[in-house]
Amino acid sequence: MKEVFIKSAFRKILRYGWMLLLCLPVNLFAQKDSAATKETDSKEEESLISPALDLIVVQKSDNTTDLKAAVRAKIKGTFIKLPLLKITFLQVTDTTEKNLGFLITDKNGKATLNVKNDALVMAKDGSLHFKASFAGNKQMETADGEVTVKKAQLQITPEKGDSLLTVKVKFIASGAADSAGKDLTIGIFVKRSFNPLKIGEGTTDENGEVTVEIPANLPGDDKGNITIMAKIDENETFGNLEASVTQQWGKPVSDKLQEQPRALWSVHPPLWMLITFIALMVIVWGHFLVIVYELFRLRKEEPQPDSAITSP
């Protein structure tokens, strides 16, 4: 009887053991599908960021040209400026691409390369073709920007009369017809710390010239110097043109830190206002202190219940 019981128990142990083994997780190995791998690789390639590179050419009056590149990308519906990217600037001719140099974009995704005009090769029709290129990386695709402009220049001449300050701006185009400088809108600006301040504009005549009056009350540096700029923006043929001149036509404004007089708009208010404010604060908070004192005094004067009389 005892042997039968032992065999029955052994069978039950084996049965539950097999059931436990069947419930344990098992890793299955299968052959990799090459089609699925290719699909995954293609998805990774599609996930690369596609940046946009904008190139602007600014021809300046000091016989130099600024090549301004800006890189950005649309990520999740928002345009993001892309910093720390290497941008290569090229001049494209009929036969070759001349490397002008490279720069790394700043925190705003911008890079500006200044090139001397002597290093540029002008085409027969007086045009210049520039290209900015980003080679791409593991996260981004390649990006290019190209601009073609005709060579031109602005000349700015200050003129001071008895009571009138003006600047005369002349448009000069290389290899272009005389009528090319007619009816061009030229803006006049004053250089400031952040962005230039526009103070006027004018349209060129048949000689490509325009005269604009300058206000006499503009703030300048500590010596009264102001930098006047003449600009043509986003012209279809000549791109962007810029000329500047510095004149002592402004009001001297010192850049030294000096203690300002007491005033409502300064950090040092007038004495009468300071005294009035302190007096009002003392009166208001004094009332609060008196109220708190009276409450404590009334609490101390609260009548106490008679002590219980105990019989001897």
C-alpha positions as CSV (number, residue, x, y, z in Angstrom):
1,M,0.0,0.0,0.0
2,K,2.8,2.3,0.8
3,E,4.5,1.7,-2.6
4,V,1.3,2.5,-4.4
5,F,1.0,5.8,-2.6
6,I,4.6,6.7,-3.4
7,K,4.1,5.9,-7.2
8,S,0.9,8.0,-7.3
9,A,2.7,10.9,-5.6
10,F,5.7,10.6,-8.0
11,R,3.3,10.7,-11.0
12,K,1.6,13.8,-9.7
13,I,4.9,15.6,-9.3
14,L,6.0,14.7,-12.8
15,R,2.6,15.9,-14.2
16,Y,2.8,19.3,-12.4
17,G,6.4,19.6,-13.4
18,W,5.6,19.2,-17.1
19,M,2.8,21.8,-16.7
20,L,5.2,24.3,-15.2
21,L,7.7,23.7,-18.0
22,L,5.0,24.4,-20.6
23,C,4.1,27.7,-18.8
24,L,7.7,29.0,-18.9
25,P,8.5,31.7,-21.6
26,V,10.6,30.5,-24.6
27,N,12.6,32.7,-26.9
28,L,11.9,31.8,-30.6
29,F,14.5,32.3,-33.2
30,A,13.6,32.9,-36.8
31,Q,15.5,33.8,-40.0
32,K,15.6,37.6,-40.6
33,D,13.5,38.9,-43.4
34,S,15.7,40.8,-45.9
35,A,12.7,42.8,-47.1
36,A,11.8,43.9,-43.6
37,T,15.4,45.0,-43.1
38,K,15.4,47.1,-46.3
39,E,12.1,48.6,-45.2
40,T,13.6,49.6,-41.9
41,D,16.6,51.1,-43.6
42,S,14.4,53.1,-45.9
43,K,12.4,54.4,-43.0
44,E,15.7,55.6,-41.3
45,E,16.7,57.4,-44.5
46,E,13.3,59.0,-44.7
47,S,13.6,60.3,-41.1
48,L,16.6,62.5,-42.0
49,I,16.1,66.2,-41.5
50,S,15.8,68.2,-44.8
51,P,17.3,71.7,-44.1
52,A,16.7,74.8,-46.2
53,L,19.6,77.0,-47.1
54,D,18.9,80.7,-48.0
55,L,21.7,82.7,-49.7
56,I,21.7,86.5,-49.9
57,V,24.4,88.6,-51.7
58,V,25.1,92.1,-50.5
59,Q,27.3,94.3,-52.7
60,K,29.0,97.0,-50.6
61,S,30.6,100.3,-51.5
62,D,34.0,99.4,-50.1
63,N,34.6,97.0,-53.0
64,T,33.6,93.9,-51.0
65,T,30.7,91.5,-51.1
66,D,28.9,89.8,-48.2
67,L,27.6,86.3,-48.7
68,K,25.0,85.7,-46.1
69,A,23.7,82.1,-45.6
70,A,20.9,81.1,-43.2
71,V,20.1,77.4,-42.5
72,R,16.8,76.2,-41.0
73,A,14.6,73.2,-41.0
74,K,10.9,72.5,-40.3
75,I,10.7,70.0,-37.4
76,K,7.2,69.0,-36.1
77,G,5.6,72.0,-37.8
78,T,8.1,74.5,-36.4
79,F,11.0,76.2,-38.2
80,I,14.2,75.6,-36.2
81,K,17.5,77.6,-36.8
82,L,20.4,75.2,-37.2
83,P,23.7,76.2,-35.5
84,L,27.2,74.7,-35.8
85,L,26.9,73.6,-39.5
86,K,29.7,73.9,-42.0
87,I,28.8,76.1,-45.0
88,T,31.0,76.2,-48.0
89,F,30.8,79.3,-50.3
90,L,31.6,79.0,-54.0
91,Q,31.6,81.2,-57.1
92,V,30.3,79.3,-60.1
93,T,31.6,80.2,-63.5
94,D,31.1,78.6,-66.9
95,T,33.9,76.1,-66.4
96,T,34.6,75.7,-62.7
97,E,33.5,76.3,-59.1
98,K,35.9,78.5,-57.2
99,N,36.0,77.8,-53.4
100,L,35.8,81.1,-51.6
101,G,35.9,79.7,-48.1
102,F,33.7,78.1,-45.4
103,L,32.2,79.2,-42.1
104,I,30.3,77.6,-39.2
105,T,26.8,78.8,-38.5
106,D,26.1,80.7,-35.3
107,K,23.4,80.2,-32.8
108,N,20.9,81.8,-35.2
109,G,21.9,79.4,-38.0
110,K,23.6,82.2,-39.9
111,A,27.0,82.7,-41.5
112,T,28.4,85.7,-43.3
113,L,31.5,85.6,-45.5
114,N,33.1,88.9,-46.7
115,V,34.8,88.5,-50.1
116,K,37.0,91.2,-51.8
117,N,35.7,92.0,-55.3
118,D,39.3,91.5,-56.7
119,A,39.0,87.8,-55.9
120,L,35.8,87.5,-58.0
121,V,35.5,86.6,-61.7
122,M,32.8,88.6,-63.5
123,A,31.0,87.0,-66.4
124,K,30.8,88.7,-69.8
125,D,27.3,90.0,-69.1
126,G,28.5,91.5,-65.8
127,S,26.9,88.9,-63.6
128,L,28.2,87.0,-60.6
129,H,26.9,83.5,-59.7
130,F,27.4,82.4,-56.1
131,K,26.6,79.1,-54.3
132,A,26.4,78.0,-50.7
133,S,26.5,74.3,-49.9
134,F,26.0,72.1,-46.8
135,A,27.4,68.6,-47.2
136,G,25.0,67.0,-44.7
137,N,25.6,64.6,-41.9
138,K,24.1,61.5,-40.2
139,Q,21.0,63.5,-39.1
140,M,20.5,65.9,-42.1
141,E,20.4,65.8,-45.8
142,T,22.5,68.0,-48.1
143,A,21.4,71.6,-48.9
144,D,22.3,74.2,-51.4
145,G,21.5,77.8,-52.2
146,E,22.4,79.7,-55.4
147,V,22.1,83.4,-56.3
148,T,23.0,85.2,-59.5
149,V,23.3,89.0,-59.5
150,K,24.8,91.6,-61.8
151,K,27.6,93.7,-60.5
152,A,26.7,97.1,-59.3
153,Q,27.5,99.6,-56.6
154,L,26.1,102.5,-54.6
155,Q,28.0,105.7,-53.9
156,I,26.9,108.0,-51.0
157,T,28.0,111.6,-50.7
158,P,27.1,113.8,-47.7
159,E,26.2,117.4,-48.3
160,K,25.8,120.0,-45.6
161,G,24.1,123.3,-46.3
162,D,23.4,126.3,-44.0
163,S,20.5,124.6,-42.2
164,L,20.0,121.4,-44.2
165,L,21.7,118.0,-44.1
166,T,21.4,115.8,-47.1
167,V,23.0,112.7,-48.7
168,K,23.3,112.1,-52.4
169,V,23.3,108.5,-53.5
170,K,24.3,107.4,-57.0
171,F,23.7,104.0,-58.5
172,I,26.5,102.6,-60.7
173,A,26.1,99.3,-62.7
174,S,29.0,97.6,-64.4
175,G,28.3,96.8,-68.0
176,A,24.6,97.8,-67.8
177,A,22.7,100.3,-69.8
178,D,22.2,103.8,-68.5
179,S,18.5,103.2,-67.8
180,A,19.3,100.3,-65.4
181,G,19.5,102.7,-62.5
182,K,16.3,104.6,-63.1
183,D,13.3,104.3,-60.7
184,L,15.1,102.4,-58.1
185,T,13.9,102.8,-54.5
186,I,16.8,103.5,-52.1
187,G,16.3,103.5,-48.4
188,I,18.3,105.7,-46.0
189,F,19.1,104.3,-42.6
190,V,21.1,105.2,-39.5
191,K,23.2,102.5,-37.9
192,R,22.0,101.4,-34.4
193,S,23.1,98.8,-31.9
194,F,20.7,96.1,-33.1
195,N,19.0,97.0,-36.4
196,P,19.4,100.0,-38.7
197,L,16.8,102.8,-38.2
198,K,15.1,103.9,-41.4
199,I,14.9,107.7,-41.7
200,G,13.8,108.1,-45.3
201,E,13.9,106.9,-48.9
202,G,13.9,108.1,-52.4
203,T,13.6,107.0,-56.1
204,T,16.5,107.5,-58.5
205,D,16.2,109.7,-61.5
206,E,17.4,108.9,-65.1
207,N,21.0,109.4,-63.9
208,G,20.6,106.9,-61.1
209,E,20.8,109.6,-58.4
210,V,18.6,110.5,-55.5
211,T,19.0,113.1,-52.7
212,V,17.5,112.5,-49.2
213,E,17.3,114.9,-46.3
214,I,18.8,113.9,-42.9
215,P,17.3,115.0,-39.6
216,A,19.6,117.2,-37.5
217,N,18.5,115.8,-34.0
218,L,19.7,112.2,-34.3
219,P,21.7,110.9,-31.3
220,G,25.2,109.8,-32.1
221,D,28.2,108.7,-30.1
222,D,30.2,110.7,-27.5
223,K,31.5,112.9,-30.4
224,G,28.2,113.2,-32.3
225,N,29.2,110.8,-35.1
226,I,26.4,108.9,-36.9
227,T,26.8,106.2,-39.6
228,I,24.4,106.8,-42.5
229,M,23.6,103.9,-44.8
230,A,22.0,103.7,-48.2
231,K,20.4,100.3,-49.1
232,I,18.7,98.6,-52.0
233,D,17.0,95.4,-50.8
234,E,16.1,92.3,-52.9
235,N,16.3,93.8,-56.4
236,E,15.6,91.1,-59.0
237,T,18.7,92.0,-61.1
238,F,21.3,93.4,-58.6
239,G,20.3,91.7,-55.4
240,N,21.2,93.8,-52.3
241,L,23.3,96.9,-52.4
242,E,24.7,98.9,-49.5
243,A,26.8,102.0,-48.9
244,S,27.7,103.8,-45.7
245,V,29.4,107.1,-44.6
246,T,30.1,108.5,-41.1
247,Q,29.4,112.1,-40.3
248,Q,29.5,114.3,-37.2
249,W,25.8,115.3,-37.6
250,G,24.3,113.9,-34.5
251,K,23.9,114.9,-30.9
252,P,26.7,113.7,-28.7
253,V,25.6,111.0,-26.3
254,S,28.2,109.6,-23.8
255,D,28.5,105.9,-23.4
256,K,29.9,106.3,-19.9
257,L,27.9,105.2,-16.8
258,Q,26.9,108.3,-14.9
259,E,24.6,108.9,-11.9
260,Q,21.4,110.3,-13.2
261,P,19.4,113.0,-11.3
262,R,16.4,112.0,-9.2
263,A,13.4,111.6,-11.5
264,L,10.2,109.6,-11.7
265,W,11.6,107.4,-14.5
266,S,15.0,106.8,-12.8
267,V,16.0,104.3,-10.1
268,H,16.4,107.3,-7.7
269,P,12.9,108.8,-7.1
270,P,12.5,112.4,-5.8
271,L,12.9,112.8,-2.1
272,W,9.3,114.1,-1.6
273,M,7.9,110.9,-3.2
274,L,10.2,108.7,-1.0
275,I,9.3,110.5,2.2
276,T,5.5,110.4,1.3
277,F,5.8,106.6,0.6
278,I,7.6,105.9,3.9
279,A,5.1,108.0,5.9
280,L,2.1,106.2,4.3
281,M,3.6,102.8,5.0
282,V,4.3,103.7,8.7
283,I,0.7,104.9,9.1
284,V,-0.8,101.8,7.5
285,W,1.3,99.2,9.3
286,G,1.1,101.3,12.5
287,H,-2.7,100.7,12.5
288,F,-2.2,97.0,12.1
289,L,0.2,96.9,15.1
290,V,-2.2,98.9,17.3
291,I,-5.0,96.5,16.4
292,V,-2.9,93.4,17.3
293,Y,-1.8,95.1,20.6
294,E,-5.4,95.8,21.6
295,L,-6.4,92.2,20.8
296,F,-3.7,90.9,23.1
297,R,-4.6,93.4,25.8
298,L,-8.3,92.4,25.7
299,R,-7.4,88.8,26.0
300,K,-5.4,89.4,29.2
301,E,-8.3,91.4,30.7
302,E,-10.9,88.7,30.0
303,P,-12.8,87.9,33.3
304,Q,-11.8,84.6,34.9
305,P,-14.4,82.2,36.4
306,D,-14.7,82.1,40.2
307,S,-12.7,79.3,41.8
308,A,-14.8,76.6,43.3
309,I,-15.5,76.9,47.0
310,T,-14.4,73.9,48.8
311,S,-15.9,73.0,52.2
312,P,-13.6,72.4,55.1
